[in-house]
Amino acid sequence: MAEPGSEHDPAPLGPRQWPAWLGIGAAALLARLPWPLQRGMGRLLGRFLQLLLRDRRHVAARNIALCFPELDAAAQARLLDRSFSELGIGLFEFARAWWGSVAPQRRGLRVEGLEHLHAAQAGGRGVIVVSGHFTTLEIAARLMCAYAPLAGMYRPHDQAAMEWAVRRGRLRYASHMFTREELRPALKHLKQGGLLWFAPDQDTRRGESVFAPFFGLPAHSLTSTHQLARLSGAAVIAFAHERRDDGGYTLRLSPAFEDFPSKDASADTARVMAAIEAMVRTVPAQYLWIHRRFKRQPDGRGKLYE
């Protein structure tokens, strides 16, 4: 019998899942198109989404204005346009990471800082690999798994067929996949010296959170990194990834955080958010600006997107 949540679970094939399977099949076919064609189609898709998703366009524009007040209106508009183009390319990368070949992405790949990961693993210690929600998130995870056996922590899809297909796709390269509710298995993995990748930079309703500075603004942020490190004894390193203008990719691991975790969950979470902010400032167009990062504020009003 297959273990719950394993890659051997039977596929959900009921009639209610058929529309999702059609979409998954189309995405799997698109994942096999030549990479130069996908990049061009991705830019066009991004422009289309910018016109179609008016609410998300507003959210992205507001986030950019809040985070980069030093830019004038024209520069903010250019960053908004570029972010949607990068988002469109990223959607093709997601499909390719799950169901296609990443041989084109390996050409020109630069991997920096593996020595920091190896140092953090000294003595069989587990390592928490922290990143942010960038459009390169999925392709970078698959590329890095050729150098380090990453496990992932994620929020499951609500649609059963999509959850099954994406989880199965991720398990082609990740060593394990844990949902956010599977805390005990994730901790066991870390205590056994495993690597666990996740991105704690979105505002979610579940999990212990604090307000931590992000681009100078209070952002409701999960304390997961502090809690996982405290309970498992794992080291924490930052993982940055970039889609370069020359068509290649750069994956960059930083030295492990010193004196982490401390006794202060808020201070530790602020350090993690500062590391992610530094990543965003390096490649601002590749960050997922369409998320309402500042929807909850300490005063409880949360009207920044009205």
TORKOL-4160 file (C-alpha; in steps of 0.2 Angstrom, whole numbers, padded with zeros to 4 digits, m for minus):
306
<pt num="1" X="0000" Y="0000" Z="0000"/>
<pt num="2" X="0006" Y="0017" Z="m0004"/>
<pt num="3" X="0011" Y="0029" Z="0010"/>
<pt num="4" X="m0001" Y="0044" Z="0011"/>
<pt num="5" X="0006" Y="0059" Z="0001"/>
<pt num="6" X="0019" Y="0048" Z="m0008"/>
<pt num="7" X="0023" Y="0047" Z="m0026"/>
<pt num="8" X="0014" Y="0030" Z="m0027"/>
<pt num="9" X="m0003" Y="0037" Z="m0023"/>
<pt num="10" X="m0016" Y="0033" Z="m0036"/>
<pt num="11" X="m0020" Y="0048" Z="m0048"/>
<pt num="12" X="m0037" Y="0056" Z="m0044"/>
<pt num="13" X="m0047" Y="0052" Z="m0060"/>
<pt num="14" X="m0065" Y="0056" Z="m0056"/>
<pt num="15" X="m0076" Y="0066" Z="m0068"/>
<pt num="16" X="m0073" Y="0082" Z="m0057"/>
<pt num="17" X="m0055" Y="0081" Z="m0061"/>
<pt num="18" X="m0056" Y="0080" Z="m0080"/>
<pt num="19" X="m0055" Y="0099" Z="m0083"/>
<pt num="20" X="m0039" Y="0099" Z="m0072"/>
<pt num="21" X="m0031" Y="0085" Z="m0082"/>
<pt num="22" X="m0034" Y="0093" Z="m0098"/>
<pt num="23" X="m0025" Y="0108" Z="m0092"/>
<pt num="24" X="m0011" Y="0098" Z="m0085"/>
<pt num="25" X="m0009" Y="0088" Z="m0101"/>
<pt num="26" X="m0008" Y="0105" Z="m0111"/>
<pt num="27" X="0005" Y="0111" Z="m0099"/>
<pt num="28" X="0015" Y="0095" Z="m0100"/>
<pt num="29" X="0015" Y="0097" Z="m0119"/>
<pt num="30" X="0020" Y="0115" Z="m0119"/>
<pt num="31" X="0034" Y="0110" Z="m0107"/>
<pt num="32" X="0042" Y="0100" Z="m0122"/>
<pt num="33" X="0043" Y="0115" Z="m0134"/>
<pt num="34" X="0060" Y="0122" Z="m0138"/>
<pt num="35" X="0067" Y="0133" Z="m0124"/>
<pt num="36" X="0070" Y="0149" Z="m0135"/>
<pt num="37" X="0052" Y="0147" Z="m0141"/>
<pt num="38" X="0046" Y="0146" Z="m0123"/>
<pt num="39" X="0055" Y="0161" Z="m0118"/>
<pt num="40" X="0047" Y="0171" Z="m0132"/>
<pt num="41" X="0030" Y="0164" Z="m0128"/>
<pt num="42" X="0032" Y="0168" Z="m0110"/>
<pt num="43" X="0035" Y="0186" Z="m0113"/>
<pt num="44" X="0019" Y="0187" Z="m0123"/>
<pt num="45" X="0010" Y="0177" Z="m0110"/>
<pt num="46" X="0016" Y="0190" Z="m0097"/>
<pt num="47" X="0010" Y="0204" Z="m0107"/>
<pt num="48" X="m0007" Y="0196" Z="m0109"/>
<pt num="49" X="m0008" Y="0192" Z="m0090"/>
<pt num="50" X="m0004" Y="0210" Z="m0086"/>
<pt num="51" X="m0019" Y="0216" Z="m0096"/>
<pt num="52" X="m0031" Y="0202" Z="m0090"/>
<pt num="53" X="m0027" Y="0201" Z="m0072"/>
<pt num="54" X="m0031" Y="0219" Z="m0067"/>
<pt num="55" X="m0032" Y="0216" Z="m0048"/>
<pt num="56" X="m0015" Y="0207" Z="m0048"/>
<pt num="57" X="m0008" Y="0221" Z="m0059"/>
<pt num="58" X="m0014" Y="0234" Z="m0046"/>
<pt num="59" X="m0006" Y="0223" Z="m0032"/>
<pt num="60" X="0010" Y="0222" Z="m0041"/>
<pt num="61" X="0011" Y="0241" Z="m0045"/>
<pt num="62" X="0007" Y="0245" Z="m0027"/>
<pt num="63" X="0020" Y="0233" Z="m0020"/>
<pt num="64" X="0033" Y="0241" Z="m0032"/>
<pt num="65" X="0028" Y="0259" Z="m0027"/>
<pt num="66" X="0029" Y="0254" Z="m0008"/>
<pt num="67" X="0046" Y="0245" Z="m0010"/>
<pt num="68" X="0054" Y="0257" Z="m0022"/>
<pt num="69" X="0048" Y="0274" Z="m0018"/>
<pt num="70" X="0065" Y="0281" Z="m0024"/>
<pt num="71" X="0060" Y="0276" Z="m0042"/>
<pt num="72" X="0050" Y="0289" Z="m0052"/>
<pt num="73" X="0033" Y="0284" Z="m0060"/>
<pt num="74" X="0041" Y="0279" Z="m0076"/>
<pt num="75" X="0054" Y="0268" Z="m0068"/>
<pt num="76" X="0041" Y="0259" Z="m0058"/>
<pt num="77" X="0030" Y="0256" Z="m0073"/>
<pt num="78" X="0045" Y="0249" Z="m0082"/>
<pt num="79" X="0049" Y="0237" Z="m0067"/>
<pt num="80" X="0030" Y="0232" Z="m0067"/>
<pt num="81" X="0031" Y="0228" Z="m0086"/>
<pt num="82" X="0047" Y="0218" Z="m0084"/>
<pt num="83" X="0040" Y="0209" Z="m0069"/>
<pt num="84" X="0025" Y="0202" Z="m0079"/>
<pt num="85" X="0037" Y="0197" Z="m0093"/>
<pt num="86" X="0048" Y="0187" Z="m0081"/>
<pt num="87" X="0032" Y="0180" Z="m0073"/>
<pt num="88" X="0027" Y="0173" Z="m0090"/>
<pt num="89" X="0044" Y="0165" Z="m0093"/>
<pt num="90" X="0043" Y="0158" Z="m0076"/>
<pt num="91" X="0026" Y="0149" Z="m0079"/>
<pt num="92" X="0035" Y="0140" Z="m0093"/>
<pt num="93" X="0049" Y="0136" Z="m0082"/>
<pt num="94" X="0037" Y="0128" Z="m0069"/>
<pt num="95" X="0030" Y="0117" Z="m0082"/>
<pt num="96" X="0047" Y="0112" Z="m0088"/>
<pt num="97" X="0054" Y="0109" Z="m0071"/>
<pt num="98" X="0039" Y="0097" Z="m0067"/>
<pt num="99" X="0037" Y="0088" Z="m0083"/>
<pt num="100" X="0051" Y="0093" Z="m0096"/>
<pt num="101" X="0069" Y="0093" Z="m0098"/>
<pt num="102" X="0081" Y="0106" Z="m0090"/>
<pt num="103" X="0095" Y="0102" Z="m0102"/>
<pt num="104" X="0094" Y="0120" Z="m0109"/>
<pt num="105" X="0095" Y="0128" Z="m0092"/>
<pt num="106" X="0110" Y="0118" Z="m0088"/>
<pt num="107" X="0120" Y="0127" Z="m0102"/>
<pt num="108" X="0128" Y="0142" Z="m0094"/>
<pt num="109" X="0123" Y="0137" Z="m0077"/>
<pt num="110" X="0133" Y="0145" Z="m0063"/>
<pt num="111" X="0132" Y="0138" Z="m0045"/>
<pt num="112" X="0141" Y="0148" Z="m0032"/>
<pt num="113" X="0143" Y="0144" Z="m0013"/>
<pt num="114" X="0142" Y="0125" Z="m0012"/>
<pt num="115" X="0157" Y="0126" Z="0000"/>
<pt num="116" X="0145" Y="0135" Z="0012"/>
<pt num="117" X="0132" Y="0121" Z="0011"/>
<pt num="118" X="0146" Y="0108" Z="0014"/>
<pt num="119" X="0152" Y="0118" Z="0029"/>
<pt num="120" X="0135" Y="0119" Z="0036"/>
<pt num="121" X="0133" Y="0100" Z="0035"/>
<pt num="122" X="0148" Y="0097" Z="0045"/>
<pt num="123" X="0145" Y="0083" Z="0058"/>
<pt num="124" X="0129" Y="0077" Z="0050"/>
<pt num="125" X="0120" Y="0093" Z="0054"/>
<pt num="126" X="0104" Y="0097" Z="0044"/>
<pt num="127" X="0102" Y="0113" Z="0034"/>
<pt num="128" X="0087" Y="0124" Z="0031"/>
<pt num="129" X="0089" Y="0132" Z="0014"/>
<pt num="130" X="0079" Y="0148" Z="0013"/>
<pt num="131" X="0073" Y="0158" Z="m0002"/>
<pt num="132" X="0059" Y="0169" Z="m0008"/>
<pt num="133" X="0045" Y="0168" Z="m0020"/>
<pt num="134" X="0054" Y="0172" Z="m0036"/>
<pt num="135" X="0048" Y="0167" Z="m0054"/>
<pt num="136" X="0063" Y="0157" Z="m0055"/>
<pt num="137" X="0059" Y="0147" Z="m0039"/>
<pt num="138" X="0054" Y="0130" Z="m0047"/>
<pt num="139" X="0068" Y="0129" Z="m0060"/>
<pt num="140" X="0081" Y="0134" Z="m0048"/>
<pt num="141" X="0076" Y="0121" Z="m0036"/>
<pt num="142" X="0077" Y="0107" Z="m0049"/>
<pt num="143" X="0094" Y="0114" Z="m0055"/>
<pt num="144" X="0101" Y="0114" Z="m0037"/>
<pt num="145" X="0095" Y="0096" Z="m0034"/>
<pt num="146" X="0108" Y="0090" Z="m0046"/>
<pt num="147" X="0121" Y="0097" Z="m0033"/>
<pt num="148" X="0112" Y="0094" Z="m0017"/>
<pt num="149" X="0098" Y="0082" Z="m0012"/>
<pt num="150" X="0085" Y="0096" Z="m0007"/>
<pt num="151" X="0068" Y="0091" Z="0001"/>
<pt num="152" X="0054" Y="0104" Z="m0001"/>
<pt num="153" X="0041" Y="0111" Z="0011"/>
<pt num="154" X="0026" Y="0118" Z="0002"/>
<pt num="155" X="0007" Y="0122" Z="0003"/>
<pt num="156" X="m0003" Y="0109" Z="m0006"/>
<pt num="157" X="m0014" Y="0114" Z="m0021"/>
<pt num="158" X="m0033" Y="0114" Z="m0018"/>
<pt num="159" X="m0036" Y="0105" Z="m0034"/>
<pt num="160" X="m0033" Y="0086" Z="m0031"/>
<pt num="161" X="m0027" Y="0082" Z="m0049"/>
<pt num="162" X="m0015" Y="0097" Z="m0049"/>
<pt num="163" X="m0008" Y="0092" Z="m0032"/>
<pt num="164" X="m0005" Y="0074" Z="m0038"/>
<pt num="165" X="0003" Y="0080" Z="m0054"/>
<pt num="166" X="0014" Y="0093" Z="m0047"/>
<pt num="167" X="0019" Y="0083" Z="m0032"/>
<pt num="168" X="0024" Y="0069" Z="m0043"/>
<pt num="169" X="0033" Y="0081" Z="m0054"/>
<pt num="170" X="0043" Y="0088" Z="m0040"/>
<pt num="171" X="0048" Y="0071" Z="m0033"/>
<pt num="172" X="0057" Y="0068" Z="m0050"/>
<pt num="173" X="0071" Y="0078" Z="m0042"/>
<pt num="174" X="0067" Y="0083" Z="m0024"/>
<pt num="175" X="0072" Y="0070" Z="m0011"/>
<pt num="176" X="0056" Y="0072" Z="m0001"/>
<pt num="177" X="0041" Y="0084" Z="m0002"/>
<pt num="178" X="0033" Y="0089" Z="0015"/>
<pt num="179" X="0017" Y="0099" Z="0016"/>
<pt num="180" X="0017" Y="0113" Z="0029"/>
<pt num="181" X="0006" Y="0102" Z="0040"/>
<pt num="182" X="0019" Y="0088" Z="0040"/>
<pt num="183" X="0030" Y="0096" Z="0053"/>
<pt num="184" X="0036" Y="0080" Z="0062"/>
<pt num="185" X="0042" Y="0072" Z="0046"/>
<pt num="186" X="0051" Y="0088" Z="0041"/>
<pt num="187" X="0060" Y="0089" Z="0058"/>
<pt num="188" X="0065" Y="0071" Z="0057"/>
<pt num="189" X="0072" Y="0074" Z="0040"/>
<pt num="190" X="0083" Y="0089" Z="0047"/>
<pt num="191" X="0088" Y="0079" Z="0062"/>
<pt num="192" X="0095" Y="0065" Z="0051"/>
<pt num="193" X="0106" Y="0078" Z="0042"/>
<pt num="194" X="0094" Y="0082" Z="0028"/>
<pt num="195" X="0092" Y="0098" Z="0018"/>
<pt num="196" X="0075" Y="0107" Z="0018"/>
<pt num="197" X="0071" Y="0121" Z="0006"/>
<pt num="198" X="0057" Y="0133" Z="0008"/>
<pt num="199" X="0051" Y="0151" Z="0006"/>
<pt num="200" X="0044" Y="0159" Z="0021"/>
<pt num="201" X="0041" Y="0176" Z="0013"/>
<pt num="202" X="0022" Y="0176" Z="0010"/>
<pt num="203" X="0008" Y="0181" Z="0022"/>
<pt num="204" X="m0002" Y="0165" Z="0026"/>
<pt num="205" X="m0015" Y="0162" Z="0039"/>
<pt num="206" X="m0007" Y="0147" Z="0046"/>
<pt num="207" X="0008" Y="0146" Z="0057"/>
<pt num="208" X="0016" Y="0157" Z="0070"/>
<pt num="209" X="0019" Y="0174" Z="0063"/>
<pt num="210" X="0027" Y="0191" Z="0068"/>
<pt num="211" X="0028" Y="0208" Z="0059"/>
<pt num="212" X="0046" Y="0209" Z="0052"/>
<pt num="213" X="0053" Y="0224" Z="0042"/>
<pt num="214" X="0053" Y="0221" Z="0023"/>
<pt num="215" X="0058" Y="0236" Z="0012"/>
<pt num="216" X="0056" Y="0247" Z="0027"/>
<pt num="217" X="0038" Y="0241" Z="0030"/>
<pt num="218" X="0030" Y="0229" Z="0043"/>
<pt num="219" X="0026" Y="0213" Z="0034"/>
<pt num="220" X="0017" Y="0198" Z="0042"/>
<pt num="221" X="0030" Y="0185" Z="0042"/>
<pt num="222" X="0031" Y="0166" Z="0047"/>
<pt num="223" X="0043" Y="0162" Z="0061"/>
<pt num="224" X="0045" Y="0145" Z="0053"/>
<pt num="225" X="0064" Y="0147" Z="0050"/>
<pt num="226" X="0067" Y="0151" Z="0068"/>
<pt num="227" X="0055" Y="0137" Z="0074"/>
<pt num="228" X="0062" Y="0123" Z="0063"/>
<pt num="229" X="0080" Y="0128" Z="0067"/>
<pt num="230" X="0076" Y="0128" Z="0086"/>
<pt num="231" X="0068" Y="0111" Z="0086"/>
<pt num="232" X="0080" Y="0102" Z="0074"/>
<pt num="233" X="0097" Y="0110" Z="0078"/>
<pt num="234" X="0099" Y="0114" Z="0059"/>
<pt num="235" X="0109" Y="0127" Z="0051"/>
<pt num="236" X="0101" Y="0140" Z="0040"/>
<pt num="237" X="0108" Y="0147" Z="0024"/>
<pt num="238" X="0101" Y="0159" Z="0010"/>
<pt num="239" X="0098" Y="0153" Z="m0007"/>
<pt num="240" X="0097" Y="0166" Z="m0021"/>
<pt num="241" X="0093" Y="0162" Z="m0039"/>
<pt num="242" X="0093" Y="0173" Z="m0055"/>
<pt num="243" X="0088" Y="0172" Z="m0073"/>
<pt num="244" X="0102" Y="0181" Z="m0082"/>
<pt num="245" X="0100" Y="0192" Z="m0097"/>
<pt num="246" X="0112" Y="0181" Z="m0107"/>
<pt num="247" X="0099" Y="0166" Z="m0105"/>
<pt num="248" X="0109" Y="0157" Z="m0091"/>
<pt num="249" X="0105" Y="0155" Z="m0073"/>
<pt num="250" X="0115" Y="0159" Z="m0057"/>
<pt num="251" X="0112" Y="0149" Z="m0041"/>
<pt num="252" X="0120" Y="0157" Z="m0026"/>
<pt num="253" X="0122" Y="0149" Z="m0008"/>
<pt num="254" X="0127" Y="0161" Z="0006"/>
<pt num="255" X="0137" Y="0157" Z="0022"/>
<pt num="256" X="0126" Y="0150" Z="0036"/>
<pt num="257" X="0118" Y="0163" Z="0048"/>
<pt num="258" X="0129" Y="0165" Z="0063"/>
<pt num="259" X="0121" Y="0163" Z="0080"/>
<pt num="260" X="0105" Y="0156" Z="0073"/>
<pt num="261" X="0093" Y="0153" Z="0081"/>
<pt num="262" X="0093" Y="0165" Z="0095"/>
<pt num="263" X="0080" Y="0166" Z="0109"/>
<pt num="264" X="0071" Y="0180" Z="0099"/>
<pt num="265" X="0059" Y="0173" Z="0086"/>
<pt num="266" X="0055" Y="0191" Z="0080"/>
<pt num="267" X="0074" Y="0196" Z="0078"/>
<pt num="268" X="0077" Y="0179" Z="0069"/>
<pt num="269" X="0063" Y="0182" Z="0057"/>
<pt num="270" X="0069" Y="0200" Z="0053"/>
<pt num="271" X="0086" Y="0192" Z="0048"/>
<pt num="272" X="0078" Y="0180" Z="0036"/>
<pt num="273" X="0067" Y="0194" Z="0029"/>
<pt num="274" X="0082" Y="0205" Z="0027"/>
<pt num="275" X="0091" Y="0191" Z="0017"/>
<pt num="276" X="0076" Y="0189" Z="0006"/>
<pt num="277" X="0075" Y="0208" Z="0003"/>
<pt num="278" X="0093" Y="0208" Z="m0002"/>
<pt num="279" X="0089" Y="0195" Z="m0015"/>
<pt num="280" X="0075" Y="0205" Z="m0022"/>
<pt num="281" X="0085" Y="0220" Z="m0023"/>
<pt num="282" X="0097" Y="0211" Z="m0034"/>
<pt num="283" X="0084" Y="0205" Z="m0047"/>
<pt num="284" X="0068" Y="0215" Z="m0043"/>
<pt num="285" X="0059" Y="0211" Z="m0059"/>
<pt num="286" X="0060" Y="0192" Z="m0055"/>
<pt num="287" X="0051" Y="0194" Z="m0038"/>
<pt num="288" X="0033" Y="0188" Z="m0037"/>
<pt num="289" X="0025" Y="0205" Z="m0034"/>
<pt num="290" X="0007" Y="0200" Z="m0037"/>
<pt num="291" X="0006" Y="0193" Z="m0019"/>
<pt num="292" X="m0002" Y="0205" Z="m0006"/>
<pt num="293" X="0013" Y="0205" Z="0005"/>
<pt num="294" X="0008" Y="0219" Z="0016"/>
<pt num="295" X="m0011" Y="0215" Z="0017"/>
<pt num="296" X="m0010" Y="0214" Z="0036"/>
<pt num="297" X="m0003" Y="0228" Z="0046"/>
<pt num="298" X="0000" Y="0230" Z="0065"/>
<pt num="299" X="m0015" Y="0243" Z="0066"/>
<pt num="300" X="m0026" Y="0230" Z="0059"/>
<pt num="301" X="m0033" Y="0240" Z="0045"/>
<pt num="302" X="m0023" Y="0233" Z="0030"/>
<pt num="303" X="m0029" Y="0246" Z="0017"/>
<pt num="304" X="m0013" Y="0248" Z="0008"/>
<pt num="305" X="m0021" Y="0240" Z="m0008"/>
<pt num="306" X="m0037" Y="0249" Z="m0008"/>
